[in-house]
Amino acid sequence: MLQKTINFVLEKETPGALRYQEVDPCGGTFRAPNAPGCNIGPLYIRKTAFGNEQPQKISITIDW
């Protein structure tokens, strides 16, 4: 099984979701989803997934 972990930072809040932006290897964020090295791009997660929390950073691990 292969695995990849991708880090995200909170970019903005929408009425029903939090938008996270993928972090590049230098610690910045990818500004275009088709930028070289970008794996996922912007990620929207419903606010209800976190309850009352709004994490500033999250990590997503993909197994395949």
Secondary structure, DSSP 4 states (H G I P E B T S, - for coil): --EEEEEEEEEEE-SSEEEEEEBPTTSSB-SSTTSTT-SS--EEEEGGGTTT---SEEEEEEE-
